[in-house]
């Protein structure tokens, strides 16, 4: 066990909150009395809760502080008299825009009033088709203030993926950026915006950030003097996030005002030690939950430093100079970003306090790479879109151990279960045994909570199964080994296999298909696509498949290889056997990787058993 860093335990909210107690004792107490823990957390940050947490007979029937009036934006704008900036925006040309706290307040109230004037009311949905800029943050805060529900899809998503998400959430207003730059290339999205408007019939009004040939309002020209007051309760919807679509149409997950507020002030204030003295930056697009997580830094009065573009462009030196010039104290990115820097041979220097990563496991050698030039608190975190938080996380009171995450978060009853549903100290399924306030209050279009229950509670009775392989050590530190389910995770961006199948089903000569992702020990990710064809494979077929994927999903989602197979493994109920194939290719004992008796075509596995010999040479990451 290599200890790489010991944070300064003085002057942290965590130290003050647990009142100099041992963290491990504080953690045990937090999951022993959830009601008391969350009330004490709220009180610590000056939030009054009414009512109580009540555990339901079923996990998802639990209720949280139903009588509490609370509003996310109200809490953010309580900081309007702070000195300094609420947001510092940086683009690829390294142009900057700085927005004071008072300016943020004026912009949010102005847009909120306008939304009311064009007919929006509490419960309506406001959608963003927009990149990581200050317009996105202002739009979200304005929607939240008037009790509307925010939802957003980044402009690097393929058009089909955008439309399939917005057709579920039925927004009444679309806020979009017609133009943007990425990697030095100019993109015109006006045609995509027009097709979204035509395809999503609920959209009644459009606001754009730049003048274009769309019938719309221009963001910067909007003016309103309407008086705006919030009227939301703890369990009112705040935003809609989308799952990656592994088993079909992405799940549209609704999370609550109060649940997100409590979870994020805990995660950011206690665990990441973010305060009004912090400058917080996470490399993210607006579709990834890390955008939502980052924006909540405003709840604590911190300055958000947001970057719109490719961090490798115009060059690593330029990007890191901009970070340090703007005195970023907390910097985070997907783990593949740091692996990419390491492989490029670029040695960065960070002058802030904290470096975080998430999205996929960080290999031990990347810890070594970062510490070669930086004396910094490095703490990868892990959670999920489903809860919009990290429940395995950072801790300003604990040491950094090479290759591990520091701890399980307060109030998160996380454990590792074996296949029989028993707690294990070996590698097992990551589970959450008690509710957390930021879990979805419901899925859209899900009568009887059927999809919700199937997604998390069909494996272990009344226990949330998250879909990661995890090992929890006796000292409380944690290693995540990657996904135990079939969600793909290329370059730290999660996407479901269903998005691929909806494309492949339309391509000539493709009878059936299966795609998996394999985490490798060196931090890379191998993503082969297997296809059953009605003819022999050739370059034209491969090119056509890749072109269609680029058109609908984007370049970053192109598989590493397209491989013809005799047949696609299926269960008796007709489901593709993605997880068993992933286990076989990851080096699992074959007899434990799949059940022949549950298959329509058990002979189809023979190809994958032979193919894994090639994959094993790549050294897949798997539990030891």
C-alpha positions in Angstrom: 0.0 0.0 0.0 1.7 3.2 -1.2 0.6 6.4 0.4 1.2 9.2 -2.1 -0.2 12.2 -0.3 -1.7 13.3 3.1 -4.0 16.3 2.8 -3.9 19.1 5.3 -6.7 18.2 7.6 -7.1 21.7 9.0 -9.6 24.2 7.8 -12.1 21.9 6.0 -15.8 21.7 6.3 -15.5 17.9 6.8 -13.4 18.4 9.9 -15.9 20.9 11.3 -18.9 18.8 10.4 -17.7 15.6 12.1 -16.4 17.7 14.9 -12.9 16.1 15.1 -14.3 12.6 15.2 -12.8 9.7 13.4 -14.2 9.7 9.8 -14.9 5.9 9.9 -17.0 6.4 13.0 -18.8 9.4 11.4 -19.5 7.3 8.3 -21.1 4.4 10.3 -23.2 6.9 12.2 -24.4 8.6 9.0 -25.8 5.4 7.6 -27.2 4.2 10.9 -29.4 7.3 11.2 -30.1 8.7 7.8 -32.8 11.1 9.0 -30.5 12.6 11.6 -27.5 12.7 9.2 -29.3 14.6 6.4 -30.9 17.0 8.9 -27.6 17.8 10.5 -26.0 18.3 7.1 -28.7 20.8 6.1 -28.4 22.7 9.4 -24.6 22.9 8.9 -25.1 24.7 5.6 -28.0 26.9 6.9 -30.8 25.0 5.2 -34.1 24.3 7.1 -35.7 21.0 6.5 -39.4 20.3 7.5 -40.8 16.8 7.8 -38.5 13.8 7.9 -37.0 10.9 5.8 -39.2 7.9 5.9 -38.1 4.5 4.6 -40.8 2.9 2.5 -41.6 -0.8 2.5 -40.0 -0.9 -1.0 -36.7 1.0 -1.6 -38.2 3.4 -4.1 -41.2 4.3 -2.0 -39.1 6.2 0.6 -40.0 9.8 1.1 -37.7 12.8 1.9 -38.7 15.9 3.8 -42.0 16.4 1.9 -43.0 19.6 3.8 -39.8 21.5 2.9 -40.0 24.5 0.6 -36.7 24.8 -1.1 -35.3 26.0 -4.5 -31.9 25.4 -6.0 -31.6 28.8 -7.7 -32.7 30.6 -4.6 -29.8 29.1 -2.8 -27.4 29.9 -5.5 -28.5 33.5 -5.8 -28.2 34.0 -2.0 -24.5 34.5 -3.0 -25.3 37.5 -5.2 -23.5 39.9 -2.9 -20.3 38.0 -2.9 -17.2 39.7 -4.3 -15.5 38.1 -7.2 -17.0 36.1 -10.0 -19.6 33.4 -10.3 -18.4 32.1 -13.7 -15.3 32.5 -15.7 -15.8 31.2 -19.2 -12.9 30.2 -21.5 -13.1 29.0 -25.1 -10.6 27.4 -27.5 -9.3 30.7 -28.6 -8.6 31.4 -24.9 -11.0 34.3 -24.9 -12.6 34.8 -21.5 -15.8 36.2 -20.1 -16.2 36.9 -16.4 -19.6 37.1 -14.8 -20.0 38.6 -11.3 -22.4 37.2 -8.8 -24.7 40.2 -9.2 -24.6 40.0 -13.0 -25.5 36.3 -12.8 -28.5 37.2 -10.6 -29.7 39.8 -13.1 -29.4 37.5 -16.1 -31.2 34.6 -14.3 -34.1 36.7 -13.2 -34.4 38.3 -16.6 -34.6 35.0 -18.4 -36.9 33.5 -15.8 -39.3 36.4 -16.2 -39.3 36.0 -19.9 -40.0 32.3 -19.7 -43.1 33.1 -17.6 -44.2 35.8 -20.2 -44.1 33.3 -23.0 -46.4 30.9 -21.0 -44.2 28.6 -19.0 -45.4 27.4 -15.7 -44.2 25.1 -12.9 -43.7 21.5 -14.2 -43.0 22.5 -17.8 -39.7 21.3 -19.4 -37.0 23.6 -20.7 -34.4 21.9 -23.0 -30.9 22.9 -23.9 -29.1 21.9 -27.1 -26.0 23.7 -26.1 -22.4 23.3 -25.2 -20.5 24.1 -22.0 -20.9 27.9 -21.9 -22.5 30.4 -19.5 -25.7 30.4 -21.5 -26.3 26.8 -20.4 -25.9 27.6 -16.7 -28.1 30.7 -16.8 -30.8 28.8 -18.7 -30.8 26.0 -16.1 -30.9 28.4 -13.2 -33.8 30.4 -14.7 -35.8 27.2 -15.4 -35.2 26.0 -11.8 -36.2 29.3 -10.3 -39.7 29.1 -11.8 -40.2 25.4 -11.0 -39.6 24.2 -14.6 -37.6 21.1 -15.2 -34.3 21.4 -17.1 -32.9 18.9 -19.5 -29.9 19.1 -21.9 -28.1 17.3 -24.6 -24.7 18.3 -25.8 -24.2 19.3 -29.4 -21.5 16.6 -30.0 -24.3 14.0 -29.8 -25.7 12.6 -33.0 -29.1 14.0 -34.1 -30.9 10.7 -33.5 -29.7 10.5 -30.0 -30.8 14.1 -29.3 -34.3 13.6 -30.7 -34.9 10.3 -28.9 -34.2 12.0 -25.6 -36.2 15.2 -26.2 -39.2 13.2 -27.5 -39.4 11.6 -24.1 -39.1 14.8 -22.1 -41.4 16.9 -24.3 -39.9 20.4 -23.7 -41.9 23.5 -24.4 -38.9 25.7 -24.9 -35.6 24.9 -26.7 -32.5 26.9 -25.9 -29.8 26.3 -28.5 -26.5 27.5 -29.8 -26.5 27.5 -33.6 -22.7 27.7 -33.9 -19.7 26.5 -32.0 -16.0 25.6 -32.3 -14.3 22.3 -31.4 -10.7 21.4 -32.1 -10.4 24.6 -34.2 -13.3 23.6 -36.5 -16.4 25.7 -36.9 -19.7 23.9 -36.6 -23.1 25.2 -37.9 -25.9 23.4 -36.1 -28.9 25.4 -37.6 -30.1 22.5 -39.7 -29.9 20.2 -36.7 -31.9 22.7 -34.6 -34.6 22.9 -37.3 -34.9 19.1 -37.4 -35.2 18.9 -33.6 -38.0 21.5 -33.8 -39.7 19.5 -36.5 -39.4 16.2 -34.7 -40.2 17.3 -31.1 -43.8 18.5 -31.4 -44.0 19.9 -27.9 -41.5 22.7 -28.6 -43.4 26.0 -28.8 -40.6 28.6 -28.5 -36.9 28.7 -29.4 -34.2 30.8 -27.9 -30.8 31.0 -29.6 -27.5 32.3 -28.4 -26.6 33.7 -31.8 -28.6 35.2 -34.7 -29.5 32.7 -37.3 -32.2 31.8 -39.8 -34.5 30.2 -37.3 -37.7 31.7 -36.0 -36.5 32.4 -32.5 -35.7 34.8 -29.7 -32.1 35.9 -29.3 -30.8 35.3 -25.8 -28.9 38.5 -25.4 -31.9 40.6 -26.6 -34.3 39.2 -24.0 -35.6 41.7 -21.5 -38.2 41.2 -18.7 -39.2 43.2 -15.7 -41.6 40.6 -14.4 -41.4 39.9 -10.7 -40.3 36.3 -10.1 -40.7 34.2 -7.0 -39.9 30.5 -6.5 -42.5 28.1 -5.3 -40.9 24.6 -5.2 -40.8 21.8 -2.6 -38.2 19.3 -1.8 -39.5 16.6 -4.1 -40.4 18.7 -7.1 -38.4 17.9 -10.2 -35.2 19.8 -10.8 -33.8 18.1 -14.0 -34.0 15.1 -16.3 -30.9 13.1 -17.0 -30.7 10.3 -19.5 -29.2 6.8 -19.1 -27.0 5.5 -21.8 -29.6 3.4 -23.5 -28.1 0.0 -23.0 -31.4 -1.9 -23.3 -33.2 0.3 -25.8 -34.5 3.9 -25.5 -32.5 5.8 -22.9 -34.2 6.0 -19.5 -35.2 9.6 -18.7 -34.5 10.0 -15.0 -36.1 12.8 -12.9 -34.2 14.0 -9.9 -35.6 16.4 -7.2 -34.8 19.9 -6.1 -34.1 19.0 -2.5 -32.4 15.7 -3.2 -29.8 17.2 -5.5 -29.2 20.1 -3.2 -28.5 17.9 -0.1 -26.4 15.4 -2.0 -24.3 18.1 -3.8 -23.5 20.3 -0.8 -22.4 17.1 0.9 -20.3 15.8 -2.0 -18.8 19.2 -2.9 -18.7 21.0 0.4 -17.6 18.2 2.7 -15.8 15.7 0.5 -14.2 17.9 -2.1 -13.8 20.8 0.3 -15.3 23.4 -2.1 -16.2 26.8 -0.6 -16.6 30.4 -1.6 -12.8 30.6 -1.8 -12.6 27.9 -4.4 -12.4 28.0 -8.2 -13.9 24.8 -9.6 -13.4 23.4 -13.1 -14.4 20.0 -14.5 -13.9 19.1 -18.2 -17.3 18.0 -19.3 -20.0 18.4 -21.9 -23.5 19.4 -20.9 -24.9 15.8 -21.4 -22.6 14.3 -18.8 -23.8 14.4 -15.1 -20.5 16.0 -14.3 -21.8 19.2 -15.8 -24.7 19.2 -13.3 -22.3 18.2 -10.5 -19.9 21.1 -11.4 -22.6 23.7 -11.6 -23.6 22.9 -8.0 -20.3 24.5 -6.9 -22.4 27.7 -7.1 -24.5 26.5 -4.2 -21.3 26.8 -2.1 -20.4 30.2 -3.5 -17.4 28.9 -5.5 -16.4 30.4 -8.9 -17.0 28.0 -11.8 -14.3 28.0 -14.4 -15.8 26.5 -17.5 -14.0 25.5 -20.7 -15.8 25.1 -24.0 -13.8 23.1 -26.5 -11.0 20.5 -26.8 -8.5 20.8 -24.0 -5.8 19.5 -26.4 -6.4 22.5 -28.7 -4.6 24.8 -29.4 -2.1 23.0 -27.2 -1.5 21.5 -23.8 0.6 24.4 -22.7 -2.0 27.0 -23.6 -4.7 25.0 -21.7 -2.7 24.6 -18.5 -1.5 28.2 -18.6 -5.2 29.2 -18.7 -6.0 27.0 -15.7 -3.2 28.3 -13.6 -3.7 31.9 -14.7 -7.3 31.7 -13.5 -6.2 30.2 -10.1 -8.3 27.1 -10.4 -8.2 25.3 -7.1 -10.2 22.2 -8.0 -9.7 20.6 -11.4 -11.3 17.4 -12.7 -11.7 15.4 -15.9 -12.4 12.0 -17.1 -9.6 9.5 -16.3 -8.8 9.0 -20.0 -7.8 12.7 -20.2 -5.0 12.1 -17.8 -4.0 8.8 -19.4 -3.8 10.7 -22.7 -1.5 13.3 -21.3 0.7 10.6 -19.9 1.0 8.8 -23.2 1.7 12.0 -25.0 4.7 12.7 -22.8 3.4 16.0 -21.7 4.2 16.9 -18.0 1.7 19.4 -16.7 2.0 21.5 -13.6 -1.0 22.4 -11.5 -0.9 25.0 -8.8 -4.3 24.3 -7.2 -5.4 22.1 -4.3 -7.3 19.2 -5.8 -7.3 17.0 -8.9 -10.2 14.6 -9.5 -11.2 12.1 -12.2 -14.2 10.0 -12.9 -15.9 8.2 -15.7 -13.6 5.1 -15.7 -10.9 3.7 -13.4 -7.6 5.5 -13.1 -4.7 3.1 -13.5 -2.0 3.3 -10.7 0.6 4.4 -13.2 -1.5 7.5 -13.9 -1.3 8.3 -10.2 2.5 8.1 -10.5 2.5 10.3 -13.6 0.5 13.1 -11.9 2.6 13.0 -8.7 5.8 13.2 -10.7 5.4 16.9 -11.1 2.6 17.8 -8.7 2.3 17.9 -4.9 -1.5 17.8 -4.9 -4.6 16.1 -3.4 -5.5 13.6 -6.1 -8.7 11.7 -5.5 -10.7 9.9 -8.3 -14.4 9.7 -7.6 -17.1 7.3 -8.8 -20.9 7.4 -8.8 -23.4 7.6 -11.6 -25.9 9.6 -13.6 -28.6 7.6 -11.9 -27.9 9.6 -8.6 -25.9 12.5 -10.2 -23.3 12.2 -7.5 -20.2 10.4 -6.4 -20.8 7.9 -3.6 -17.2 6.7 -3.7 -15.2 9.9 -3.3 -12.6 12.2 -2.0 -11.9 13.0 1.6 -9.8 15.9 3.0 -9.0 14.0 6.1 -7.6 10.8 4.6 -4.4 9.8 2.8 -4.2 9.2 -1.0 -3.3 5.6 -1.7 -1.9 4.7 -5.1 -4.5 3.2 -7.4 -7.4 3.6 -4.9 -10.3 5.9 -4.2 -10.3 7.4 -0.7 -13.6 6.4 0.9 -17.3 5.8 0.7 -19.3 9.0 1.1 -21.2 9.9 4.2 -24.8 8.8 4.0 -24.1 6.3 1.2 -24.6 2.7 2.4 -22.4 1.2 -0.3 -21.3 -2.5 -0.1 -19.9 -5.3 -2.3 -22.1 -8.3 -2.8 -21.2 -11.7 -4.2 -23.5 -13.5 -6.6 -25.6 -14.8 -3.7 -26.3 -11.4 -2.3 -23.9 -11.7 0.6 -21.5 -9.0 1.6 -17.9 -9.8 0.5 -14.5 -8.2 1.0 -13.5 -9.8 -2.3 -14.4 -8.1 -5.6 -18.2 -8.1 -6.0 -21.2 -6.2 -7.3 -21.4 -2.6 -6.1 -24.7 -2.2 -4.2 -26.4 0.6 -2.2 -28.4 -0.8 0.6 -30.4 2.3 1.7 -32.0 5.1 -0.2 -30.1 8.3 -1.1 -32.0 11.6 -1.7 -30.7 12.2 -5.2 -31.9 8.8 -6.5 -34.5 9.4 -9.3 -38.0 10.3 -8.0 -39.3 8.5 -11.1 -38.5 7.7 -14.7 -40.6 9.4 -17.4 -43.0 7.2 -19.3 -42.6 4.4 -16.8 -46.0 3.2 -15.6 -45.8 1.3 -12.3 -42.0 2.1 -12.1 -41.4 -1.1 -14.1 -38.2 0.2 -15.9 -37.0 1.7 -12.6 -37.3 -1.5 -10.7 -35.9 -3.6 -13.6 -32.9 -1.3 -13.8 -31.7 -1.5 -10.2 -33.7 -3.9 -8.1 -34.2 -7.0 -10.3 -30.8 -8.6 -9.2 -30.9 -8.3 -5.4 -34.2 -7.9 -3.6 -34.8 -4.3 -2.5 -31.1 -3.4 -2.9 -29.8 -1.0 -5.5 -27.3 -2.9 -7.9 -25.2 -0.3 -9.6 -23.4 -2.3 -12.3 -19.8 -1.9 -11.3 -17.2 -4.3 -10.0 -15.8 -3.1 -6.7 -13.5 -4.0 -3.9 -13.7 -2.3 -0.5 -10.6 -2.6 1.7 -10.5 -2.8 5.5 -9.3 0.8 5.7 -12.3 2.0 3.7 -10.5 2.8 0.5 -12.0 1.4 -2.7 -11.1 0.1 -6.2 -13.6 0.1 -9.0 -12.7 -2.4 -11.7 -15.1 -1.2 -14.4 -18.7 -2.0 -15.5 -20.2 -5.3 -14.6 -23.1 -4.6 -17.0 -23.0 -3.8 -20.7 -22.8 0.0 -20.6 -20.0 1.2 -22.9 -17.6 3.7 -21.6 -15.2 4.9 -24.3 -13.0 7.7 -23.3 -14.9 8.3 -20.2 -18.2 9.0 -22.0 -20.9 6.4 -21.3 -23.3 5.3 -24.0 -25.6 2.4 -24.3 -25.5 -0.5 -26.8 -29.0 0.3 -27.8 -27.9 3.5 -29.5 -25.7 1.3 -31.8 -28.3 -1.4 -32.5 -30.9 1.2 -33.6 -28.4 2.3 -36.3 -27.1 -1.2 -37.3 -30.6 -2.5 -37.7 -31.1 -0.2 -40.7 -27.8 -1.0 -42.5 -27.8 -3.3 -45.5 -26.4 -6.8 -45.0 -26.4 -6.5 -41.2 -28.6 -9.3 -39.8 -27.7 -8.9 -36.1 -25.0 -7.3 -34.0 -23.4 -7.1 -30.6 -21.0 -4.5 -29.1 -19.0 -4.7 -25.9 -16.3 -2.6 -24.2 -13.3 -4.0 -22.4 -11.2 -2.0 -19.9 -7.5 -2.6 -20.3 -4.8 -2.6 -17.6 -3.0 0.4 -19.3 -6.1 2.6 -19.1 -7.1 2.1 -22.7 -10.5 0.8 -23.8 -11.1 -1.8 -26.5 -14.5 -1.7 -28.1 -15.1 -4.3 -30.8 -18.4 -4.5 -32.8 -19.5 -8.0 -33.8 -21.8 -8.3 -36.8 -23.8 -11.2 -38.3 -24.1 -10.5 -42.1 -25.9 -12.0 -45.0 -22.7 -11.9 -47.1 -19.0 -11.8 -46.5 -17.5 -8.8 -44.8 -15.5 -6.3 -46.9 -14.1 -2.8 -46.7 -17.2 -1.2 -48.1 -19.5 -2.8 -45.5 -17.1 -1.8 -42.7 -16.9 1.8 -44.1 -20.7 2.1 -44.3 -21.2 0.8 -40.8 -18.7 3.3 -39.4 -20.1 6.2 -41.4 -23.6 5.6 -40.1 -22.4 5.5 -36.6 -20.5 8.8 -37.0 -23.6 10.4 -38.6 -25.9 9.4 -35.7 -23.6 9.2 -32.7 -20.4 11.1 -33.5 -16.8 10.2 -34.3 -15.8 9.4 -30.8 -18.2 6.4 -30.7 -16.7 4.5 -33.7 -15.8 0.9 -32.6 -12.2 -0.1 -32.7 -13.0 -3.1 -35.0 -15.9 -4.5 -37.0 -15.7 -8.3 -36.9 -18.0 -10.8 -38.6 -19.3 -13.6 -36.5 -21.4 -16.7 -37.4 -24.2 -15.8 -34.9 -25.0 -13.5 -32.0 -25.5 -15.1 -28.6 -29.1 -14.8 -27.3 -31.0 -15.8 -24.2 -34.2 -17.8 -24.4 -36.1 -14.6 -24.1 -34.3 -13.1 -27.1 -31.9 -10.8 -25.3 -28.4 -10.3 -26.6 -25.8 -11.7 -24.2 -23.6 -8.7 -23.9 -22.4 -9.2 -20.3 -21.4 -12.8 -20.8 -19.5 -12.0 -23.9 -17.7 -9.1 -22.0 -16.8 -11.6 -19.2 -15.4 -14.1 -21.6 -13.3 -11.5 -23.4 -12.1 -10.1 -20.0 -10.7 -13.5 -19.0 -13.3 -14.9 -16.7 -13.5 -18.6 -16.1 -15.7 -19.7 -19.0 -17.9 -22.0 -17.0 -18.9 -19.1 -14.8 -19.2 -16.5 -17.6 -22.4 -17.8 -19.1 -25.2 -20.4 -18.7 -25.7 -22.6 -21.8 -29.1 -23.6 -20.6 -30.3 -20.1 -20.8 -29.4 -19.7 -24.4 -31.1 -20.2 -27.7 -27.8 -20.8 -29.5 -25.1 -21.9 -27.1 -22.8 -22.8 -30.1 -22.5 -19.1 -30.9 -20.2 -18.7 -27.9 -17.5 -20.8 -29.5 -16.4 -17.9 -31.7 -15.9 -15.6 -28.7 -14.1 -18.2 -26.6 -11.6 -18.5 -29.5 -11.5 -14.7 -30.1 -10.6 -14.0 -26.4 -7.1 -15.4 -27.0 -6.4 -12.2 -29.0 -8.0 -10.0 -26.5 -6.0 -11.5 -23.6 -2.8 -10.2 -25.3 -4.2 -6.7 -24.8 -4.2 -7.4 -21.0 -7.9 -6.7 -20.1 -8.5 -5.3 -16.6 -10.4 -7.8 -14.5 -10.6 -8.6 -10.8 -7.6 -10.5 -9.4 
